[in-house]
Amino acid sequence: MTIEAAPTYEYDLLVIGSGPAGQRAAIQAAKLNKRVCIIERRAVVGGVCINTGTIPSKTLREAALHLSGYRERGLYGASYTVKQNITMDDLLFRTDHVIRHEIDVTRHQLMRNHIDLIVAEASFVDAHTIRLHYLDGRGLRDVTAAHVVIATGTTATKERNIAFDGQHILISDDLLKLNHLPRSITVIGAGVIGIEYACIFAALGVRVTLIDKRNRLLSFVDAEIMDALTYHLRSSRVTLRLGEEVKTIELVEDNSHGKRVRIGLASGKQISTECALHSIGRSGATDKLNLEAAGLTADERGRLKVNAAYQTAVPHIYAVGDVIGFPSLASTSMEQGRLAACHALGVEAKSVPELFPYGIYTIPEISTVGRNEEELTAQGIPYEVGKAQYREIARGQIIGDSTGLLKLIFHMETHELLGVHIIGEGASELIHIGQAVMAFGGTVDYFVNTVFNYPTLAECYKTAAFDGINRLG
Ligand SMILES: Cc1cc2nc3c(=O)[nH]c(=O)nc-3n(C[C@H](O)[C@H](O)[C@H](O)COP(=O)(O)OP(=O)(O)OC[C@H]3O[C@@H](n4cnc5c(N)ncnc54)[C@H](O)[C@@H]3O)c2cc1C
C-alpha cells in the first residue's frame, strides 16, 4: 500500500485584495504564525476603503464641516462660515494627507506581521493555485495555498449608455478628482453613499437634488430617525425627488452656462445641473479572477455566495467583504475577514452579527444597533421607547446641536435593551455605549443607575432611559 504525501503549499493562507476584509484575514492568520500573502493589483494598499471610499469621503465631510462652519451655525446663525469661497483644493488637501497616512500605517502593519504583499492581479489556475499577473511587466508566476480568501471588493457600476466624463457625469471616485466645486449637483441613487455626498455638498452651499426610484430613504433605518434626516435634508435646501425614475442623462452645451447635464425623468420632468453623481449599485470585482478554474461562479452582479463561516461552494476558498454583498461596510468587512481566517485555520472565534452597528455619515450623522420599531412590531415583541433630544442636554446646547435625537427601545416586561437609534453629532461614537450594554444582555435600568460624565452627549442615555421608564407608568 502506498501512502500519499499531503500536498505542500507555499502559503497557508493567500488573500486576494488588500482592503479592510483582506487585511484583517491576513493579519489574523499571521498572528497564528501562518505563512500568509496578500495579492493586490493596485500599487497602493487599502482598497476602496482607504483610496476612494470610506476614508476620502469621511475626510471630505470633516473638511466641509470645518471650512463651512456648519457645526457652529446653530449658535452663530446660518451665514457663519470659517472660509469664504471654499475650493476643491481646500477639501482635497486634507483628504490626500489622511489617505497617505492610512496607506503608510497599513503597509507597516502588514510588514510588522511578516505578510508577503505582492503587487499583481490574481486569477485562479485551479482551486489551490493562483496566477499572479505582475503589473510592472515582470510577467506571470503561479503560487499555491492551502486556503484562499477572496476579498476583492466591488467597483462602481458604469452603465454603458451613460457618457461618464469624470467632470460633469460622475461616479463617486471622480469626486476626488474634481477641479472645482460645482454650483449644483444632482445625485442619482439615494443609498448610503448618495445621501452622504448629498449632505456634504449641501453643507458647502451647493444646490443639491437627490433622486431615487424608492419612496423611502434607507428603509433599513428606523423610520423616525429617517424622518428627522429628511427634515434636515430639506432644511439644507436639498430637493428630494423620490419615487422618480431617471430615463436619460446627457451632457449638453448651454449658450449661457457652458456644459450642463440634462436629466430626464420618467415622469416627464427635466433637471438641468452642473454635475450628476451616479450612485447606483456596485458590482463584485470577480471578473478577472477566472472563478470557473476554481469551480466557482458569481451571480449576475459579480457577487459570491457564502455560508455562515464565509466558505464559498469550494470549502477551502472563502469570500469576505463587499464581494459577498450586504452590509458592504468597512467595519463588517474587517470582522468577516477575521472570522474567515479563524475558520480556515481551525481556531474558534465568536461574533454577534445582530449587534453589528451601522454608521451613516450623513449631516447630521446616524447610527443604529439592534432592532427598530418596525422590526419589533412585525415580530410581535412588546416594547417601549425612551427618547432624549440633544437640546435637553447641556452638552447639546454647548456644541449647538439642538436637533439631535437618541432613542432607546427596550422590552416592556424585562426592560432588556433591544435597539438604539441616534441622529446627531457624535452618533457613530455614542452608539457603542448602547451596543456594549446590549452585548452584555443589559437593561434600560443600567442607564438610570449609572453616572455619566457631565456635560456629555452620553447623558442622553440617562434622559432617554428615564423617559422610557416613565412611559411605562
Ligand atoms: C464613497 C464610499 C463611502 C463609504 N463609506 C463607508 C463608511 O463610512 N463606513 C464603512 O464602514 N464603509 C464605508 N464604505 C464601504 C467600504 O469602503 C467597503 O465596505 C470596504 O472598502 C470593503 O472592503 P473590502 O476589503 O471588501 O474591499 P475593497 O476595499 O474594495 O478592497 C478590495 C481590493 O481588492 C483588490 N482587487 C480586486 N480584484 C483583484 C484581483 N483580481 N487581484 C488582486 N487584487 C484585486 C482591489 O484593487 C482592492 O484594493 C464606503 C464606500 C464608498 C464607495
The ligand as an SDF file (V2000), in Angstrom:
LIG
                    3D

 53 58  0  0  0  0  0  0  0  0999 V2000
  -17.8930   56.5410   -1.1780 C   0  0  0  0  0  0  0  0  0  0  0  0
  -17.8830   55.4060   -0.1790 C   0  0  0  0  0  0  0  0  0  0  0  0
  -18.0320   55.6860    1.1740 C   0  0  0  0  0  0  0  0  0  0  0  0
  -18.0120   54.6590    2.1220 C   0  0  0  0  0  0  0  0  0  0  0  0
  -18.1540   54.9660    3.4420 N   0  0  0  0  0  0  0  0  0  0  0  0
  -18.1050   53.9800    4.3780 C   0  0  0  0  0  0  0  0  0  0  0  0
  -18.1820   54.2770    5.7760 C   0  0  0  0  0  0  0  0  0  0  0  0
  -18.3110   55.4240    6.1580 O   0  0  0  0  0  0  0  0  0  0  0  0
  -18.1000   53.2690    6.6790 N   0  0  0  0  0  0  0  0  0  0  0  0
  -17.9390   51.9720    6.2840 C   0  0  0  0  0  0  0  0  0  0  0  0
  -17.8700   51.0830    7.1570 O   0  0  0  0  0  0  0  0  0  0  0  0
  -17.8680   51.6420    4.9740 N   0  0  0  0  0  0  0  0  0  0  0  0
  -17.9460   52.6130    4.0120 C   0  0  0  0  0  0  0  0  0  0  0  0
  -17.8560   52.3070    2.6750 N   0  0  0  0  0  0  0  0  0  0  0  0
  -17.7490   50.9030    2.2860 C   0  0  0  0  0  0  0  0  0  0  0  0
  -16.3060   50.3820    2.4260 C   0  0  0  0  0  0  0  0  0  0  0  0
  -15.4120   51.1820    1.7120 O   0  0  0  0  0  0  0  0  0  0  0  0
  -16.2710   48.9690    1.9290 C   0  0  0  0  0  0  0  0  0  0  0  0
  -17.2350   48.2170    2.6430 O   0  0  0  0  0  0  0  0  0  0  0  0
  -14.9170   48.3200    2.1250 C   0  0  0  0  0  0  0  0  0  0  0  0
  -13.9050   49.0210    1.4500 O   0  0  0  0  0  0  0  0  0  0  0  0
  -14.9550   46.8840    1.6060 C   0  0  0  0  0  0  0  0  0  0  0  0
  -13.7450   46.2820    1.8840 O   0  0  0  0  0  0  0  0  0  0  0  0
  -13.2220   45.0490    1.0260 P   0  0  0  0  0  0  0  0  0  0  0  0
  -11.9450   44.6550    1.6740 O   0  0  0  0  0  0  0  0  0  0  0  0
  -14.2910   44.0540    0.8730 O   0  0  0  0  0  0  0  0  0  0  0  0
  -12.9640   45.6130   -0.4470 O   0  0  0  0  0  0  0  0  0  0  0  0
  -12.1470   46.8610   -1.0240 P   0  0  0  0  0  0  0  0  0  0  0  0
  -11.8850   47.8920   -0.0070 O   0  0  0  0  0  0  0  0  0  0  0  0
  -12.9140   47.2460   -2.2280 O   0  0  0  0  0  0  0  0  0  0  0  0
  -10.7440   46.2300   -1.4570 O   0  0  0  0  0  0  0  0  0  0  0  0
  -10.6550   45.2600   -2.4530 C   0  0  0  0  0  0  0  0  0  0  0  0
   -9.2420   45.2380   -3.0110 C   0  0  0  0  0  0  0  0  0  0  0  0
   -9.1100   44.1010   -3.8670 O   0  0  0  0  0  0  0  0  0  0  0  0
   -8.2840   44.4490   -4.9700 C   0  0  0  0  0  0  0  0  0  0  0  0
   -8.5560   43.5190   -6.0720 N   0  0  0  0  0  0  0  0  0  0  0  0
   -9.7000   43.3350   -6.7560 C   0  0  0  0  0  0  0  0  0  0  0  0
   -9.5660   42.3510   -7.6660 N   0  0  0  0  0  0  0  0  0  0  0  0
   -8.2920   41.9160   -7.5700 C   0  0  0  0  0  0  0  0  0  0  0  0
   -7.5530   40.9140   -8.2360 C   0  0  0  0  0  0  0  0  0  0  0  0
   -8.0780   40.1510   -9.1850 N   0  0  0  0  0  0  0  0  0  0  0  0
   -6.2470   40.7390   -7.8850 N   0  0  0  0  0  0  0  0  0  0  0  0
   -5.6690   41.4750   -6.9020 C   0  0  0  0  0  0  0  0  0  0  0  0
   -6.3370   42.4490   -6.2350 N   0  0  0  0  0  0  0  0  0  0  0  0
   -7.6350   42.6470   -6.5460 C   0  0  0  0  0  0  0  0  0  0  0  0
   -8.7140   45.8750   -5.2710 C   0  0  0  0  0  0  0  0  0  0  0  0
   -7.7080   46.5570   -6.0210 O   0  0  0  0  0  0  0  0  0  0  0  0
   -8.9060   46.4500   -3.8790 C   0  0  0  0  0  0  0  0  0  0  0  0
   -7.7260   47.0500   -3.4120 O   0  0  0  0  0  0  0  0  0  0  0  0
  -17.8560   53.3220    1.6940 C   0  0  0  0  0  0  0  0  0  0  0  0
  -17.7020   53.0210    0.3280 C   0  0  0  0  0  0  0  0  0  0  0  0
  -17.7140   54.0510   -0.6040 C   0  0  0  0  0  0  0  0  0  0  0  0
  -17.5450   53.7180   -2.0750 C   0  0  0  0  0  0  0  0  0  0  0  0
  1  2  1  0
  2  3  1  0
  2 52  2  0
  3  4  2  0
  4  5  1  0
  4 50  1  0
  5  6  2  0
  6  7  1  0
  6 13  1  0
  7  8  2  0
  7  9  1  0
  9 10  1  0
 10 11  2  0
 10 12  1  0
 12 13  2  0
 13 14  1  0
 14 15  1  0
 14 50  1  0
 15 16  1  0
 16 17  1  0
 16 18  1  0
 18 19  1  0
 18 20  1  0
 20 21  1  0
 20 22  1  0
 22 23  1  0
 23 24  1  0
 24 25  2  0
 24 26  1  0
 24 27  1  0
 27 28  1  0
 28 29  2  0
 28 30  1  0
 28 31  1  0
 31 32  1  0
 32 33  1  0
 33 34  1  0
 33 48  1  0
 34 35  1  0
 35 36  1  0
 35 46  1  0
 36 37  1  0
 36 45  1  0
 37 38  2  0
 38 39  1  0
 39 40  1  0
 39 45  2  0
 40 41  1  0
 40 42  2  0
 42 43  1  0
 43 44  2  0
 44 45  1  0
 46 47  1  0
 46 48  1  0
 48 49  1  0
 50 51  2  0
 51 52  1  0
 52 53  1  0
M  END
$$$$
